[in-house]
């Protein structure tokens, strides 16, 4: 279970040292969230020793170039790299976020924006419109936005997401010019299959235990059967106990060690035992040592790490590499 990530700071330094063309190619393979994190870190870099660059290059099994833009005009470098990687439109509004510029709108643009900004933009829209927007976003991103809404609005939006069977073309055209461009064909447009019980459950998996309970309680008061169906589709960190050993071993290959330590720190001992049983003796001993040496972890940090692991679990399940279940023997997600 090797740690595949070299860290945001190291990634930023490496990309700054590789040159614009190579860095632009790397950015093409990153998600909006990853680009924003690394781009923001790149903007912070001012001076880095050659020794540190060499160490990072060696760690990445690549060779840093003899010349580097470190210590020079990093803003201009980032602007050039992101424009080459993402095109002018996407790079424009992402650069605005990183280099403190203006906001933009549209569902595609929302994928590159922080939850607070999005919440302010859409909180006064009709709950059905908000639901339609959120189902287009990554589940953790949508959950972060949802958490910024008043309690009543959160419950209303989740209820609408769970009963959303699809999005009509005219609604998409009104919401977003980007989607309109990708759905050419006029009257031949077909309904987009988004939303539903599973989408609602996936978003609720990320909102946090406190908000999750309130929202589910509100929905069950309105429609007890629907509330139960949503709950049955949810997969929580405790549900790791229900997975086969093979699934746990598969998951561990894609999880960073530091995230696992923080996630397990406040978890039930049975989950820790389950994880340790599916590791090699050497890796298990190392994890035990890390857990013992790890200081107190804030509840929010623990929940955040657990959510990152659950995201990996769901991604593997979507690819068919593992099967996960919750809510009973016959419930599969």
Secondary structure, DSSP 4 states (H G I P E B T S, - for coil): -------HHHHHHHHHHH-HHHHHHHHTTS-HHHHHHHHHHHHH-----HHHHHHHHHHTTS---SS--TTS-HHHHHHHHHHHHHHHHHHHHHHHHHTT-----SHHHHTTS-HHHHHHHHTTS-HHHHHHHHTTS-HHHHHHHHTTS-HHHHHHHHHHHHT---B-HHHHHHH-HHHHHHS--GGG---B---SHHHHHHHHTTS-HHHHHHHHHHHHHH-HHHHHHHHHH---GGGGGGS-HHHHHHHHTTS-HHHHHHHHHTS-HHHHHHHHHTS-HHHHHHHHHHHHH-----HHHHHHHHHHHHHHHHHHHHTTSS--B-SSTT-B-
